[in-house]
Amino acid sequence: MKLVRYGARGAEKPGLIDEAGAIRDLSTHVTDIGGAALAPDTLAKLAALDPASLPLVPRETRLATPIANVRSFIAVGLNFVDHAKEGGFDIPGQPVLFNKMASCVNGPNDDVIIPKGSTKLDWEVELAIVIGTRASYVEEADALDYVAGFCLSNDLSERAFQLEHGGQWMKGKSAPTLGPLGPWLVTRDDIADVQNLAMWLDVNGTRMQTGSTANMIFSAAHIVHYISQYMALEPGDIITTGTPAGVGMGKKPPVYLAAGDVMTLGIDGLGEQRATVVEWRSC
């Protein structure tokens, strides 16, 4: 099942994508997509609906981030060997964790705003995990039982803020619009093998990243297990799980995003994003 949120910013409604790729309105069945709505029993009730019985939404309607009111946005760094090497980092022995602020969450096709003072804005295609059931001290063998589904993420990074301004990485990861998610939340039952999904990212039509979740150092199940040893994960929490090689920082010479650039990216089964980079403005 592919769940979405659609409509004007601040007035989004819940929906699903039918077999023809059309948006169907779910607002008479659930108030929004997030939190308690991601519980297994609620997802089962939505999956049992006949999409043809739901109102059709105009195809040109804006798609928003598929998860409402994100409470916690956790990221895993250096989770692909080739990406760690291109950045000159050691291969981690345990997942490298940092935060993106929830206020950075953005729609899949909304403009990406260059942060004020930015000089090194970079792209990162990633698989994101969406938690559906509270997870605390879970075993790796059971970890995916706590997952509602998965979505496409672009872990945009301001490298100067991240690596040259001292302290924790979150400064380079958290400006408004630097966390596009979606277009859909794909429920776990619709992904046959989350560790075998092709992923890619283009800038202005030029392929920059090509990879696969098969090459993640730490699997989605291990990541949920690992994080749950240190904190409780709640329904609607997002975990973005790392990027393959091909980021701008790793190019020789480095290449960074500028106003007018267009990023397109995708992961098998999780849809595609298309976002235009724009000059800084207050938001």
Buried (B, 14 or more C-beta within 10 A) or exposed (E): BBBBBBBEEEEBBBBBBBEEEBBBBBBEBBBBBBBEBBBBEBBEEBEEBEBEEBEBBEEEBBBBBBBBEBBBBBBBBBBBBBBBBBBEEEEBEEBBBBBBBBBBBBBBBBBBBBBEEBEBBBBBBBBBBBBBBBBEEBEBEEBBBBBBBBBBBBBBBBBBBBBEEEEEBBBBBBBBBBBBBBBBBBBBEBBEEBBEBEBBBBBEEEEBBBBBBEBBBBBBBBBBBBBBEEEEBBBBBBBBBBBBBBBBBBEEEEBBBEBEBBBBBBBEBBBBBBBEBBEBEEE
